[in-house]
Amino acid sequence: MPIVNIQMMEGRTDEQKTALIRQVTDAVMSAISSPEESIRVLLQEIPKKHFGISGVPADQQGR
C-alpha cells in the first residue's frame, strides 16, 4: 500500500487540497501501477506561526 505524506503551509482552499490529493493519487497509479483503492495520501497543513523562514515565523512575514 503506497502512502504519500505531504506537508504544506496552511492557506489553500478545500478545492485545491482535493485537486492535489487527486493528482498525487493519479501520479502514483501511473508511476508504479498501483490500484487506486490502495493509495493513501496524507495531507498535513502546518500553521504559518509554526513555520519559520530565516528565524522568523511565516505569519510575521506576510506569507
C-alpha positions as CSV (number, residue, x, y, z in Angstrom):
1,M,0.0,0.0,0.0
2,P,1.6,3.3,-1.1
3,I,1.4,6.1,1.4
4,V,2.3,9.6,0.4
5,N,2.8,12.2,3.1
6,I,2.5,15.9,2.1
7,Q,3.2,18.7,4.5
8,M,2.4,22.3,3.4
9,M,1.7,25.6,4.9
10,E,-1.9,26.4,5.6
11,G,-3.9,28.7,3.3
12,R,-5.1,26.5,0.4
13,T,-8.8,26.1,-0.4
14,D,-10.6,22.9,0.0
15,E,-10.8,22.6,-3.8
16,Q,-7.0,23.0,-4.1
17,K,-6.4,20.3,-1.5
18,T,-8.9,17.9,-3.1
19,A,-7.2,18.5,-6.5
20,L,-3.8,17.9,-5.0
21,I,-4.9,14.6,-3.5
22,R,-6.5,13.5,-6.8
23,Q,-3.4,14.4,-8.9
24,V,-1.0,12.7,-6.5
25,T,-3.1,9.6,-6.5
26,D,-3.1,9.6,-10.3
27,A,0.7,10.1,-10.4
28,V,1.3,7.2,-8.0
29,M,-1.1,4.9,-10.0
30,S,0.8,5.8,-13.2
31,A,4.3,5.5,-11.8
32,I,4.0,2.2,-10.0
33,S,0.9,0.6,-11.5
34,S,-0.8,0.6,-8.0
35,P,-4.5,0.2,-7.8
36,E,-6.3,3.4,-6.8
37,E,-8.0,1.9,-3.8
38,S,-4.7,1.0,-2.2
39,I,-3.2,4.5,-2.3
40,R,-3.2,6.7,0.8
41,V,-2.4,10.4,0.6
42,L,-1.9,12.2,3.9
43,L,-2.1,16.0,3.8
44,Q,-0.8,17.9,6.8
45,E,-1.3,21.6,7.0
46,I,1.3,23.5,9.1
47,P,0.1,26.7,10.7
48,K,2.1,29.7,9.4
49,K,3.1,30.5,13.0
50,H,4.8,27.1,13.2
51,F,6.9,27.5,10.0
52,G,10.0,29.7,10.2
53,I,12.0,31.2,7.4
54,S,15.3,32.7,8.4
55,G,14.4,32.6,12.0
56,V,11.1,34.4,11.6
57,P,7.6,32.8,11.6
58,A,6.0,32.9,8.2
59,D,2.9,34.6,9.6
60,Q,5.1,37.5,10.6
61,Q,6.5,37.7,7.1
62,G,3.1,38.1,5.3
63,R,3.5,34.7,3.7
